[in-house]
Amino acid sequence: MDDALREYAAGREDALAGHRDADRAGHPETGPDYRMGFLDARIEVFRMLAQLRALLEENG
């Protein structure tokens, strides 16, 4: 379980930093955890940017 959480956190960190580790993502045991963390963080970034765009459009 610790490995899964560690890889999930690494995926989030990499996504927020803007790069993906193909070796970690392809690992047969922990790759899915890394990819899920990566995807969750990318969705978070997308939502933050959408909110920023909305604020900027509101304030013209």
C-alpha positions as CSV (number, residue, x, y, z in Angstrom):
1,M,0.0,0.0,0.0
2,D,2.8,2.4,0.8
3,D,4.3,1.9,-2.7
4,A,0.9,2.7,-4.3
5,L,0.6,5.9,-2.3
6,R,4.2,6.9,-3.0
7,E,3.7,6.4,-6.8
8,Y,0.4,8.2,-6.7
9,A,2.1,11.2,-5.0
10,A,5.0,11.1,-7.5
11,G,2.5,11.1,-10.4
12,R,0.8,14.2,-8.9
13,E,4.1,16.0,-8.4
14,D,5.3,15.2,-11.9
15,A,2.0,16.4,-13.4
16,L,2.2,19.7,-11.5
17,A,5.8,20.1,-12.6
18,G,4.7,19.5,-16.2
19,H,6.6,16.3,-17.0
20,R,5.8,12.6,-17.0
21,D,8.2,9.8,-16.1
22,A,7.6,7.0,-18.7
23,D,9.5,4.4,-16.7
24,R,7.3,5.0,-13.6
25,A,4.1,5.1,-15.7
26,G,5.0,1.8,-17.4
27,H,6.0,-0.1,-14.2
28,P,3.9,-3.3,-14.1
29,E,3.0,-3.1,-10.4
30,T,2.9,0.6,-9.6
31,G,2.4,2.2,-13.0
32,P,-1.4,2.5,-12.6
33,D,-1.0,4.3,-9.3
34,Y,1.5,6.7,-10.9
35,R,-0.8,7.3,-13.9
36,M,-3.8,8.0,-11.7
37,G,-1.9,10.5,-9.6
38,F,-0.7,12.1,-12.8
39,L,-4.2,12.3,-14.3
40,D,-5.8,13.7,-11.1
41,A,-3.2,16.5,-11.0
42,R,-3.6,17.3,-14.7
43,I,-7.4,17.6,-14.2
44,E,-6.8,19.9,-11.2
45,V,-4.5,22.1,-13.3
46,F,-7.1,22.2,-16.1
47,R,-9.8,23.3,-13.6
48,M,-7.6,26.0,-12.1
49,L,-6.8,27.4,-15.5
50,A,-10.5,27.4,-16.4
51,Q,-11.3,29.3,-13.2
52,L,-8.6,31.8,-14.0
53,R,-9.9,32.3,-17.5
54,A,-13.4,32.9,-16.1
55,L,-12.1,35.4,-13.6
56,L,-10.2,37.3,-16.3
57,E,-13.2,37.3,-18.6
58,E,-15.4,38.6,-15.8
59,N,-13.1,41.4,-15.0
60,G,-12.5,42.2,-18.6
